[in-house]
């Protein structure tokens, strides 16, 4: 008997017949459950990939891949920059100063982390120039004491271009009137927005102005380094630090825990959702068992006509695989349709119901990213198909063990 006959019969069994509506209902439930499980798994993993991508491109595009700190603020930073640029894996390097303070304006006060940068070199080491929404980094001129604020910070402080703000530096000054905090008047010359928490607590000033604010005129804290592969930064930075007799600090010290958390969450959520797919796939077992019981007479007739046990087994494997393929294909199409449009769907929901799900001052990003990756899609589809195939084996084996004589005797 040709293999095409079991395939044809198995495909025919996937369609309901009169008197088998309950079996058809169970089959439909299994298919829909499998489709929803596959779709949800694709969407959730795509969103987790999106968070991972945003961490790499936005947050890690703004914060340093690595910083080489001298033992003391140094005026020899140009030589350190030149030495860093010659190291393997280094894309660019620039002078670096980091400070903290409190920004005040009209009674409002916000804690602030400010970076002292060279505007001419910043485009080489960060994505900041690409995310300026007001003003320009070119307006950061040494001696003018300009400041570039994040969009959330500017909004909370109620300031825009040209407005003055006061930076309260956590360092006491002894005056005739007693001990007083240090204050410096700055002018807002730009606003950036990356859609992350950095918009709420980060600012930039010219490195020479930052040096004066920290009482180290003409000296930098160290050198900011950008690597070709940010995941090589920890090892390459430590090697570079030994070569330059400096102390290195890479991005894993500041944001590594977030990246690890996202990777762990993706793994755990993927496993949990895979259980949903597994449950839906093994529902096929119930469907095929019921089908086998309903088709015992048909199986007996086929066996009498010469169909062997292997061909009977293949018949019901084909039926289960057909049910699984319908669910997997439907779920994949639905999942990809949602995954590629998650930001648009979320924006529609927010505009329709008038609320915001993701605030950048509360979360690391202000929207729901999605990044469907074909490696994940292939794994989901392949794993789901394998589960469906495995779930068909036992019912199909039972069907292949059916003896015509037993069925005929039972009928009498």
Residue pairs with C-beta under 8 A, 6 or more apart in sequence:
1 306
1 307
1 308
1 311
3 311
3 314
5 307
5 311
6 307
6 311
6 312
6 314
6 315
6 318
7 314
7 315
7 318
9 302
9 315
9 318
10 314
10 315
10 316
10 317
10 318
10 319
10 321
10 322
11 318
11 319
11 322
13 291
13 295
13 315
13 316
13 319
14 27
14 319
14 322
14 323
14 326
16 23
16 24
16 27
20 294
22 290
23 287
23 290
23 291
23 294
26 283
26 286
26 287
26 290
27 287
27 291
27 323
29 283
30 280
30 283
30 284
30 286
30 287
30 323
30 327
31 323
31 326
31 327
31 330
32 327
33 276
33 279
33 280
33 283
33 327
34 277
34 280
34 281
34 283
34 284
34 324
34 327
34 328
34 331
34 384
34 388
35 326
35 327
35 328
35 330
35 331
35 334
36 276
36 280
36 331
37 273
37 276
37 277
37 279
37 280
37 331
37 384
38 277
38 327
38 328
38 331
38 332
38 335
38 380
38 381
38 384
39 331
39 332
39 334
39 335
39 338
40 273
40 276
40 335
41 270
41 273
41 274
41 276
41 277
41 335
41 380
42 331
42 332
42 335
42 336
42 338
42 339
42 372
42 376
42 377
42 380
43 335
43 338
43 339
43 342
43 370
44 269
44 270
44 273
45 266
45 269
45 270
45 373
45 376
45 380
46 335
46 339
46 342
46 370
46 371
46 372
46 373
46 376
47 339
47 342
47 368
47 369
47 370
48 262
48 265
48 266
48 269
48 270
49 266
49 370
49 371
49 372
49 373
49 376
50 342
50 368
50 369
50 370
50 371
51 262
51 364
51 365
51 369
52 259
52 262
52 263
52 266
52 371
53 369
53 371
54 196
54 364
54 365
54 369
55 255
55 258
55 259
55 262
55 364
56 230
57 127
58 127
58 194
58 195
58 196
58 365
59 194
59 196
59 197
59 198
59 255
59 258
59 364
60 230
60 251
60 255
61 126
61 127
61 194
62 126
62 127
62 128
62 194
62 196
62 198
62 202
63 198
63 251
63 254
63 255
64 96
64 125
64 126
64 224
64 225
64 226
64 251
65 225
65 226
65 227
65 230
65 233
65 237
65 250
65 251
66 224
66 225
66 227
66 233
66 234
66 236
66 237
66 240
66 248
66 249
66 250
66 251
67 96
67 98
67 221
67 222
67 223
67 224
67 225
67 248
67 249
67 250
68 80
68 84
68 222
68 223
68 225
68 237
68 240
68 241
68 244
68 246
68 247
68 248
69 221
69 222
69 246
69 247
69 248
69 249
70 76
70 77
70 80
70 220
70 221
70 222
70 246
70 247
71 246
71 247
73 211
73 214
73 216
73 219
73 220
73 221
74 80
74 219
74 220
74 222
75 218
75 219
75 220
77 95
77 219
77 220
77 222
77 223
80 93
80 222
80 223
80 244
80 246
81 93
81 94
81 95
81 223
83 243
83 244
84 90
84 93
84 223
84 225
84 240
84 244
85 92
85 93
87 236
87 239
87 240
87 243
88 236
89 227
89 228
89 229
89 232
89 236
90 225
90 226
90 227
90 228
90 236
90 240
91 124
91 125
91 226
91 227
91 228
92 121
92 124
92 125
92 225
92 226
93 125
93 223
93 224
93 225
93 226
94 117
94 118
94 121
94 122
94 124
94 125
94 223
94 224
95 116
95 117
95 118
95 121
95 207
95 220
95 223
95 224
96 115
96 116
96 117
96 207
96 220
96 221
96 222
96 223
96 224
97 115
97 116
97 117
97 207
97 210
97 211
97 214
97 220
97 221
98 113
98 114
98 115
98 116
98 221
99 113
99 114
99 116
99 169
99 210
99 213
99 214
100 111
100 112
100 113
100 114
100 170
101 111
101 112
101 114
101 167
101 168
101 169
101 170
102 109
102 110
102 111
102 112
102 167
102 168
102 170
103 109
103 110
103 111
103 112
103 149
103 153
103 157
103 165
103 166
103 167
103 168
103 203
104 110
104 165
104 166
104 167
104 168
105 157
105 158
105 159
105 163
105 164
105 165
105 166
106 158
108 156
108 157
108 158
109 168
110 153
110 156
110 157
110 201
111 201
112 153
112 167
112 201
112 202
112 203
113 201
113 202
113 203
114 147
114 167
114 202
114 203
114 204
114 205
114 210
115 202
115 203
115 204
115 205
115 210
116 204
116 205
116 206
116 207
116 208
116 209
116 210
116 211
116 220
116 221
117 140
117 204
117 205
117 206
117 207
118 206
118 207
119 137
119 138
119 140
119 206
122 128
122 129
122 137
122 204
123 129
123 130
124 226
125 224
125 225
125 226
126 226
127 194
128 137
128 148
128 192
128 204
129 137
131 192
131 193
131 194
132 148
132 190
132 191
132 192
133 151
133 191
133 192
133 193
134 154
134 160
134 161
134 190
134 191
135 148
135 161
135 188
135 189
135 190
135 191
136 189
136 190
137 148
137 190
137 204
139 146
139 189
139 190
140 146
140 148
140 189
140 190
140 204
140 205
140 206
141 206
142 206
142 208
142 209
143 208
143 209
144 187
144 189
144 206
144 209
145 184
145 185
145 186
145 187
145 205
145 209
146 186
146 187
146 188
146 189
146 190
146 205
146 206
146 209
147 165
147 167
147 186
147 187
147 188
147 189
147 203
147 204
147 205
148 188
148 189
148 190
148 191
148 192
148 203
148 204
148 205
149 157
149 159
149 165
149 188
149 190
149 191
149 192
149 203
150 191
150 192
150 193
150 194
150 198
150 199
150 200
150 201
150 202
150 203
151 191
151 192
151 193
151 199
152 199
152 200
152 360
152 361
153 199
153 200
153 201
153 202
153 203
154 160
154 188
154 191
156 200
156 361
157 165
159 165
159 188
160 188
160 191
161 188
161 189
161 190
161 191
162 187
162 188
162 189
163 187
163 188
164 185
164 186
164 187
164 188
165 185
165 186
165 187
165 188
166 183
166 184
166 185
166 186
167 183
167 184
167 185
167 186
167 213
168 181
168 182
168 183
169 181
169 182
169 183
169 184
169 213
170 181
171 181
171 182
171 215
172 179
172 180
172 181
172 182
173 179
173 180
173 181
173 182
184 213
186 205
190 204
192 199
192 204
193 199
195 360
195 365
195 366
195 367
196 360
196 364
196 365
196 366
197 360
197 361
197 363
197 364
199 360
199 361
200 360
200 361
205 213
207 220
208 217
208 218
211 217
211 218
211 219
211 220
222 246
223 246
225 233
225 237
225 240
227 233
227 236
227 237
230 251
233 250
233 251
233 252
234 250
234 252
237 248
237 249
237 250
238 248
240 248
241 247
241 248
252 259
258 364
274 383
277 380
277 383
277 384
277 387
278 387
280 327
281 324
281 384
281 387
281 388
281 390
281 391
282 387
282 391
283 391
284 320
284 323
284 324
284 388
284 391
284 392
285 391
285 392
285 394
285 395
287 320
287 323
288 316
288 319
288 320
288 391
288 392
288 395
288 396
288 399
289 395
289 398
291 316
291 319
291 395
292 299
292 316
292 395
292 398
292 399
292 402
295 399
296 402
296 407
297 407
297 411
299 312
299 399
299 402
299 407
300 402
300 403
300 404
300 407
300 408
301 404
302 312
302 315
303 312
303 402
303 403
303 404
304 404
309 400
309 401
310 400
312 396
312 399
312 400
312 402
313 396
313 397
313 399
313 400
314 396
315 396
315 399
316 392
316 395
316 396
316 399
316 400
317 389
317 392
317 393
317 396
319 392
320 388
320 389
320 391
320 392
320 395
320 396
321 385
321 388
321 389
321 392
323 388
324 384
324 385
324 387
324 388
324 389
324 391
324 392
325 385
325 388
327 384
327 388
328 381
328 384
328 385
328 388
331 384
332 377
332 380
332 381
336 372
336 377
338 345
339 370
339 372
340 370
340 372
342 368
342 369
342 370
343 367
343 368
343 369
343 370
346 357
346 367
346 368
347 367
349 357
350 356
350 357
357 368
358 365
358 366
358 367
358 368
359 366
360 366
